Amino acid sequence: MKYELFIALRYLTSRKGHSFISVVSLFSVLGLMIGVATVIVVIGVLKGFEDAIKEKMLGAEPHIIIWAQGADAFPDYERVISEVEEVKGVVAASPAVVSQGLLQNEEGDRRIGVIVKGVDPSRENRVTNIERYLSGPLDFNPEMVEEARERYKGRFTIKG
């Protein structure tokens, strides 16, 4: 019998006539076991929750965003993307255009401000999990572009 086990059993068990001490020792050890098990389970659940939150937050947005001011801030964005992708640790880069807009219902009595983000669908999936947050496919077919050009002719410039 190991020395540590011998000492543990010696103090956890009682001699004849002192059985109350044995019951108290048993409840103390069980209480410690339950407490430690509870702490381990809670830490595991919180770690899983933390990982899920991180994945959701980092999945919707890239880890680093490079902003430039002005309408033509990155006229040669392909060169900028190539330079960024050469940086050690960078896995992928994708261009995006961000602007503000206003949505209005058909009756015209309700309006809400929105942020509109234009992305390159072929590159965006390498940077974010954008398809997970869209209800339809991230597929811009020529018919969709033509329809948008006709609908917004004179108000917007639509390339595609």
Secondary structure as GFF3:
##gff-version 3
##sequence-region A 1 160
A	DSSP	alpha_helix	3	12	.	.	.	ID=ss1
A	DSSP	alpha_helix	19	60	.	.	.	ID=ss2
A	DSSP	alpha_helix	77	85	.	.	.	ID=ss3
A	DSSP	beta_strand	96	104	.	.	.	ID=ss4
A	DSSP	beta_strand	111	119	.	.	.	ID=ss5
A	DSSP	alpha_helix	121	127	.	.	.	ID=ss6
A	DSSP	three_ten_helix	130	133	.	.	.	ID=ss7
A	DSSP	alpha_helix	142	151	.	.	.	ID=ss8
###
